Each structure stands twice: as structure tokens, then as C-alpha cells.
């Protein structure tokens, strides 16, 4: 019996990965280069002030995750289920929530600016710089939520390159204006904040052009306020809660470091967090690639495909993060000086700190991916536990080091915290796996070798391979209690659809594979055929020959969608009982 190949899942993952990592790189490197520019043009105090406002940016990230990433997961599942009405209603609801949240933050920033500054910074010498920076950030808050949110949906709708272009352009403008506003106009840290906001506004205009195209699946419509708000918020809650609690972590760690290591420690912490941003561009890019790919497959109940997508994500994280770890261990002084740390004593402290801090990065990526996997499979409580632990575990570990007077090892708290989080994941997933052994260990996705009523395999997209498909399908159906008419209908429809894919979808000699999945349920059979050829809709094809006309006559229903840059044909055959069509 032929097997399911990872070709289509891996191809989709790789094509989305580059664009998504590029987008994450644009965001992460924008923050990193902002730090380099501020540190070198305005000094270490200005860099520390910008770093102290990180909890505000983390709050924006949390809102984006809550309203948009949760919505995008629901949309990906709706696409997998071919439920396109929900796709547009969820998207429109998400955008409405983004706008309302942005307006509320502006009002909050006007009314409570001074109180927020005191909350962010207890150092009197830095408070004026913090106020100068955070004022602009709060008053331009909607752009920080809306642009990344729009990009999430545009990627899910099959246009990751446009999302990347919007974010890259936004950050190029930001960095250019940073130099103009800081060096030429002397606007200080407020100029750095204004440059970011202007860049994001331009990015919003660029990414919005996606929704002007009629062929896109996602469009604005009347939002589903009552039916979908709770589901959307609950789906996005684990990652959003993680981001909110990371704000608590930032505030707590800032206070611990400044009280135990002074302003030198805050400067080193700013460098460490900027280095974490470099890792985050790979982590976020990988997870944000996995979510739409695995979400569509999960919605279609293609659990083998989901597992393939998760495996691709794990391999990508290892490939990206281990070299970063090695570079930080070998050249810590270079990275410290890159962010403007030049004093000999400060560089000596930073050298040890960066090496100890670096070990948390691969662990952080692994735990973050696992949290997203649990979110995808609807295990929100488990995902919330992981998000809370990942955000807060470092605080008690750090306090223990301070209590024991091991300040030199305080930077190892981050890696120890992540190890403890992974231990929690192993314990809880182990308990669940023992109760439900059909689930894969740790990731808890259905691992059963597709049950007897499912045929799942791939064939090469070449007419010479048709016999392989026909034999596999005939052998599978012969073992089932279906009458001859049912078997013939399924076999004829499958053969004709695949022949048309091979004839119309592939125009070069490159090797392609087609995924075929047949599920026999109590009252119907579902035949799903996925390929990576050129767009070809067998439902609307005007020059349909006898073969496609026969397909439309023999099946109960046929649907076509173009999702994740692939053609998906879903054919239904209804029958009253296993022995009758």
C-alpha cells in the first residue's frame, strides 16, 4: 500500500517559512537596530529607557495575539472545513476588536501617562526619557496592533510575500527616519518612537491592498459579534496571556536586576533582550508558519498532515537556534559592543551574562512551539498552564539566586526557568498520553495509523503513476462493505479528477506529488485531493469534458478551494448505509 509523503506539507511550510521569518526578522531586527541606533547616538541611558518601555510593546503584542492569531487559527480551520462564511465573519470581527482596543489605549495614554511612567521606571534619572518615549508609543498604539494583525490574515490567505513586504518596508522607513529624527532633528527617543509609528502606517497601506483583490478568500463583511467573539478570544488567549505575563516578567526582572546589579545590569539586560529578539524572529516565524498550515490540516481532520507540519517546525527551530546559541557562546563581547557597551568593566560583566543567557533561547523556542501546538488542538487549559509557567518561572529562580548571593549566575535563571517549563510539559502530556494512548507523546495529536475507514497516501503527479493510484483505491474499497455502484462512483471520480490535475496543473518536468485522502463515515464518503499545481477549479472549469461532467453527476457534492497556494478538491458521496449509495 503506498504511503503519505511529506512533500506537499513540507513544500507549503518552506514557502511560507521564508516569507514569515522575513516578516518576523523585519519586526525583530527593527527593534534590534532601533536599540543599536539609540544606544550609539543617545547613549546607554537612552537605550535603558527604551528597554524599560518594553512591557508596553509586549502589551500590544498580547492584544495582537488575542484578536488576530486566535482568529487566524479559527480561519485556517474554517478553510480546512470549507466553511468560507465563517472565514470573513471572524476576520471582520477581529479587525473591529483591533480598532476598539487601539482607541482605548490612546485614551488611557492621555489620562494616565505619568502613572504609567512611574510603574515602568523607578529610577528618577531615567523617568524623563521613559516618558518622552512612551508618550508617542501610546498615542500611536493602533498601528502596533493593526499592522501585524493584518499581516497574520494575509499570510493565512495565501499571500505571505505581501505581508513580508509590508513589514520590511515599515521597518526600513522606521530605521531611516530614526537617523533623521535623532541625528538631524535632535528629537531624541521621541523621534525613535515617531519613526516606528510612521513606518507602521505605511505598512498598513501596503498590506491592505490584498483585500482589494476579488480572488482572495478573506474579505470584510458584517462581523459575527455574538456567535464568534468568545470563541475567538478563548482561542487566542493562551498566546496572549503569555505575552501579558511576559510584561509582568519584564517589570519584575527589571526591578530585580536594577536593585541587585544597578544600571550596569539594566544595560546588559537590554542587550540580552535585544539578542532574544534575534532568536524570536526565527521562533515567531516558525510558529506563525506552523499555525496556518497545521490549522487548515486540523480543520480537515488530517492529523497525519498536522504531525508532519509540527515535525517541520521542530526541525526548523533546531536548524536556526543552535547556530545562534553557538555564536553567542563564542563571541559575546562582539554582541555587547554592538549595542554600545564600551566600558571595559561593563564588557567583562556582559561577556559572562550573554553566555549564560544564551542557553535559554533554544528552550524558549521549544516551549513556545509546544504551547502553540496545544492551542491548535483545543487544549487551551494546558496551553495556558505552559504560557503562565514560561512567563513567570524565571522570577522565583532569579530571586533564589539573589537570596543566595549568586548574582554572577543570575543570568542563568532564564535557562533554568525554561527547563522547568519543559518538565511541566512532559509531566502533564505524559498523564494525558497514558489516559489516551492513541495520541502522540508530548504533542498529543492523534497518532493512530489512520483507522480502517481512512485511506491516506500520495502518488507522483505523472500519468504513468495512475495505475498505482487505481490499484490502491480499488484494493481499499474492495475490503469495505460498499456495493459496486458506490465503489465505481468513488473510483471514477478519483481517477478523473487526478487525470485533470496532471493535465492542467503541471507545466514543467519537476517532480510533484498529489495527496489523496478517502474517509468512509456512517452516511457518506469524503474524498480529498490536494496538489501544488497551477490554480484549477474542476467545479467551474468551462471546458469540462465528459470526465468532469461525469464526476459532477456521480458525486453528491464537490467543492474547490485554493488554500496555502495549493488546490484542494473535496468530493462527497452520500449513502444511507454501508451497503448502499
N, C-alpha and C positions, 0 to 999 in steps of 0.2 A: 504494500500500500504506500503510495507517495506521501511525503511529509510536508508540513507547512514550513516554508523557508522565511527567514527574516528579511528577505530582500526589500519588500515594499516598506515595512516598518522602519528599517534602517535607513532607506533612502529618504523617506519623509523626515525622519529625525535629523539626519545630516543636513538636509536642505534648510530646515527650519533652524537648526542649531547655529549655523554660521550667522544668519541674519539676527537671531535673538541674542547671541553672545555679543555681536557687534552693537546691538542696541544697549545691552547691559554695560558693555565697555564704554559706550558714549556717556552713559549716566555716571558710571563709576569713575572713569578717567576724568570726566568733567569735574567731579568733586575733588579728585586727587590733584589734578593740575590747578584747580582753584586754590587748594592748600599750598601747592608749590609757589604760585604767584603771590598769594597773600603773605606766606612766610618769608619770601625773598624780598618783596617790595615793602612790606609793612612791618616785618619783624615777628619774633616768636610770640609776643603778647597778642598781636592781631590773629595769628594762627590759633592760639589758645582760645581766644574769644569766639572765633568761628566754630571751633570744635565744641565749645560749651553750648552752642545752639543746636547741636546735632539732635537732641531729643525732639525739637520742633519738626525737623525734617523727617525724623522717624515716625512722628505722628501723621504727617502727610502720607508717608509710605503705608502706614496702617490703614488709613482711610481708603487709599487706592486698592489695597489688597481686599478690604472688606467689600467694597462696592463693585470692583472690576474683576479681580481674579476669581472670586466666588462666582460671579456672573458668567465669566468666560468658561469656567468648568461646566456650569449648567448648560451653556450654549453648545459646548462641544458634545455633551451627552445628548442634547436635543437633536443635533446634526446626525449623530450616530443612530438615533431612533427615527430619523427622517421627519421630525416634528418642527417644521420651519416657522410655524405661527409663534411658538414659544421663543424661538431664536430672537425675533425682532422685539417682542414684548419685554423680554428680560434685558436686552441691550438698552432699550429706551428707558426702562426703569433705572438701570444703573447710571446712565448719564444724568437723569434727574437728581438722583441722590448725590452725585458728584457736585453738581451746581449748588444745591442747597447747603451742603457741608462747607463749600468754599465761602459762601456768603456769610455763614455763621462765624467762621473763623475770622473773617475781616472785622466783623462787629466786635468779636471778643478782643482782637488785637487793638482796636481803638479804645475800648473801655478799660482793659486790664493790662496794658503794656508794662507799666512799672512793676506790678506784682509778678508778672511772668519773668521779668529780668532778674528780680531777687531770687526767684525759685531756681532759675538756671545757673546763677553765679553768686557765690557768697564772697568772692574776692572783690573788695571795693575798687581796687586798681583796674580791674578788668570790666566792671559793670557798664561803664560808658561805652566801651567798644561793643559789648554784647547788645546793648540797647540799640545802638546805631545799626547793627546788622539785622537783628531780629525784627525791628520795626518794618523794614522793607519786605522781609520774608513773609510776615503775617499779612500785610496789606496786599500782597500779590499771591496769596495762598491758592486760589482756584487753579492756577496754571500748573502747580506742582501735583495736583490730583488728576486733572483732566487729561493732560498730555500722556502720561504713562498709561492711564486707563484706556484712552482711545487706541493706543498702540497695542495693548493686550488684545482688543477685539479685532483690530485689523490683521494681526498675526493669525488669530483663530479663523478669520475669514479668508485665509489663503494668500495674504499679501504681506509677508514678513519683511520684504525688501523696502517697501514704503515706510513701514514703522521704523525700521533702522535708519532710513534716510532722514526722517523727521527728527529723530533723537540726535543723530550725528550733526545735522545742520544746527539744531538748537544749541548744542554744546560748542560747536565751532564759533557760532556767534557769541555765545557766553564768554568763551576764552578770549576772543578778540576784543570784546568790549571791556573785559576785565583789565586788560592792559591800558586801553584808552581811558577808562574811568578812574583807574588807580594812578597810573603813571602820568597821564597828561592833565586830566581834570582835577586830580588830587581829591577824589571823593571818598577815599579810604575804604573801609569794609562795607559801607553802604553802597558804594559803587559796585563792589563784587556781587552783592545781593541783587542789585538792579540789573546787572548784566545777565545774570542767570534767568531772571523773570522775562526779560525781553527775548532771550533766546528761546524760551519755552513757548512764548506767544507765537513766534514764527513757526515753531514745530507743530503747534495745534493747527495752524492754517494748512500746512503741508499734508498732515495725516488726514485731515478732514476731506481732502479731495477723493479719498477712497469711496466715500458714501455717495458720491455723485454718479457712480457707475452702476447701471441697471443690472449687470450680470452678477453683482455681489449678493450673497445670501443675507447679509446683515444690513438692515435699513431702519431708519427712525419710524416709529409708529406710536400709537397710544400706549403708554406704559401699563403693565399689569400690576397696579398698586396693591390691591387687596390679596390677590392669589399668590404672588411670587415674592413679595418683599421679605417675608420671614424666611423662606427657603434660601433666597439669595444671601441674606445676612448670615444665616447659620452655616452655609457652605463656605463663605469667605472668612468666618470667624476665627478658625484656628491660626491661619497665617496672619490675620490682622491682629489677633491677640498677642501673637509672638512679637509683632512689630511694636505694639503698645508697651509690652513688658520689656522690650529692648530699650525703650525710652526710660523706664524705671531703672533698668540696669545701667544705662549711661549716666543718669543722675547719681545713682548710688556709687558707681565706680569713680566718677569724677570727684565726689566728696571724699571717698576713701583715699584715693591717690593724692589729692591736694593736701589732705591732713597728715598723711604719712610720709609722702615724698616731696611735697611742696610744688612750686611752679615748675621746677625741672621735671618732676614726674608727669605733670599735665602736658608739657611739651612732648615728652616721649610717648604718652598715651595718644596724643594727636597723631603722631607718626604711625603708631601701631594700628589705630583705627583706619587711617588712610590706606595702609597696606592691606588691611582686611577688605577694604573696598575693592582692591585689585582682585582678590580672590572671589569677592562677591559677584564680580561681573561674569565669572565662569559658573559659579553656583547658581545665581539667578537665571542666567541664560540657559543652563542645563535644565533646571526645574521648570522654567516657563516654556521650554520646548517640550518637555515630557507631558505637561498638563493638557494641552490641546490634542496632541497625538494620542495619548492614553485615554483622554476623556471621550473622544469620538469612538474609540475601540470599546471602551467600557459601556457607553450608551448602546452600542450594537451587541453587547454581551459577548464580545470577542476577547475572552480572558487570556487566551494564549497570546494574542497580539498585545494586550496590556503588559503581560510579563516580558515580552520582547522589548517593549518601549522602556520599561524600568531597567532592564539589563543594559540597554544602550546608554541610559542616563548614568548608571553606576560606572560603566567603563569610561565615559566621558569625564566624569569627575576625577577619577583616578589619573587619567591621562593629563588633565590640566593642573590639578592641585599639587601633585607630588613634585613636579619640577619647580613650582613656586616655593614650596617648602625648602627644597634643596638650595635655591638661590638665596633665600633669606638666611639660611644657616651658614652659607659660605661668605656672603657679602653684606652683613648687617650694617656695617659702618657706611657703606655707599648709600644705602637707602635712607639712613638717618641724615646724612649730609644733603641728600636730595631735597629734603623738606626744610632746609635752612638751619639745621643744628650744626654749629661750627665750633663751639667751645669744646676744648679737649675733655674736660671733666664730664660734660653732658654727653659727648660722643661715647665715652667709655661706659657710662650707665646705659645708654641706648643700645649699645652693641649686645650686652647680655640680655636686655629686656626683649629685643626683637627676636633673638634666637629662641628664648623661652616661649614668647607669644606665638611664634610661627607654628608650633605643634598643634595649635587649636584649629588651624584652617581646614585640613582635610576632614577632621572630625566634625567640624561645624557643617561642612558641605554634606556629609553623610547623614547627619541627624536632620538637617533641613529637608533633604530629599525624602527621608522616611516620613516626616510629618506631612509632606505634600501627598505621598502615596496613601497614607491613612485618610487624608481629607478626600482624595479621589474616590476611595471605596466606601465613603459614607461613615467611616469610623471617627466621627467628629470628637467624641469624648476622649478617645485615645490620642487623637491629633492635638487636642487642647492640652492634655497632660504633657505631651512632648514639648509643645510650644512654651508652656509655663516653665518647665524644667530647664529648657535650653536658655531661656532668657534670664532666669534668676539663679541658677545653680552656682554661678561664678561668685555671687555675693557672699554667701556663707564661707566658701572656700577661701576667698580673699581675706575675710575677717579673721579666719583661723590663722592664716599666715601672719597677719598684723599682730594678733594676740600673742603669738609665739615669737615675735620679734624676728621673723624671717622675711624682712622687707625685700631682700635681694631676690627672693623666689616668688614675690607677689605676682609676677607676670606669668608664672606657670599655672595660676589659678584658672585661666581661661581654658587651657587644655584639659586640666583635671575635671573641670565642670562639664565639658563635652563628653569625657569618658563616662562620667556618672550618668549623663543623659542616655548614652547608648546602652548602658547597663539596664536602665529602666525599660528601654525599648525591648531588649532581649527578654527581660523577665515577663513583661505583660504579653508580648507576642507569643512567648512560649506557652503561657497559660491558655491563650486563645487557641493556639495550634493543637494543644492536647485535647481540647474540647471539640475542635472542628478539624480533624486531620486531613480533610480534603483541601485545606488552604495551604499555600506555600509558606514555609517558615519565614519569619520576620516580616515579609511584605504583606502576608495574609491575603493574597489574591488567589482565586480558585486555581488550584494546581492539578486537579484531576485530569488525566489524559482523556480529553473530551469524551463525554459519556457516549453510550452506544448509539444514541439518537443523533449524533453530530458527526459529520464528515468535514474535515478541515485540512486542506492541502494546497500546494502550489504547483503550477506547471510553467514551463518556459513558454514565452509568448511567440511561439513558432508553430505554423500549421502542421509541421511534421510531428509535433508532440500531441496532436489531438487524440491519437489513439490511446495515449497514456491517460488522458482525462476521461475518455469514454469508458475505458475498462475499469478505472477506479470508481466512477459513478455507478456503473452498471453492477459491479460487484457489491457495492454498499447497499444499493436499493434491492438487490436480489435477496439479501438477508432479512429485509423488513417485510412486514405483513401489509404490503400495499398491492392493490390489484394492478393488472397490466396497464390499464389506462392511466393511472396515476404515475407509474414508473415511466411510461413513454412520454407523458407530458413534461415531467421534470428533465428527462434526458434530452428531449428535443429542444426545449427552451435553453438549457445549459449549453448544448452544442452550438446552437445558432448564435447565441449572444457572444460566446467566446470566439467563434469564427469571425464575427463582425468586429470585435475588438482587435483581433490580429490583422484584419484587412484595413481598418480605418484608423487604428490608434498608433501604429508603429511605422515610421517612415525611414528608418535607418537600420543598420545591421547590428546595432547594440543589443546585447542580451537583456531581455526583460522577463519578468515573472508575473504571473496572474494568480491572485489568491482566490480560491473557491471555498465557500463555506455553506454547507447544507445542514439545516436543523429540522428535525421532524418533531413536531409538537402534537398535542392531542387532537387538534382540529385543523391543523394546517402544516404546510412545509414552507420554510423560508430559505431561499437560495440567494446568497450574496456573492457578487463577483466584483473584485476590485482590481484595477490596473492603473499603470502610470503613463498611459498613452496620451495622445492629444485629446482635448475635450470631445466626447462623442456621446450624445444623448439618444439611446435607442428608442425612447418614447416619442421624441419629437422629430426624429430623422425623417425628412420629407421623401427621400428616395428609397424608402424601405422596400426591400424585395420580398419575395414570398416567405423567406425565413423569419424576418422580423414581424411580418404580418401574422404568421403562424404563432409566434411567441405571444403576441397580444391576445390572440384568440384562445390559446391553451391555458394561460395563467389567469388567476383571479385578479391580480393587480401587479403592476410593475412601476417602480419609482426609480428616478435617477437623480443623483446629486454629484456635484463636483466639490469635494471637500479635501483639504490638506493637499491640494494640487494633484488629486487622484480621482478617477472615475469610479463611482460606486453605483452598481445596479442591484436593486433589491426586488426580488420576484416572489410573489406569494401564490401558493396553491392551497385552496381551502377544500376540506373534505369533512364529512360527518363522523367518520370513524376510520381506524387504520386500514380497513379493507375496502374503502370506497372513496372515490374522488367526488 
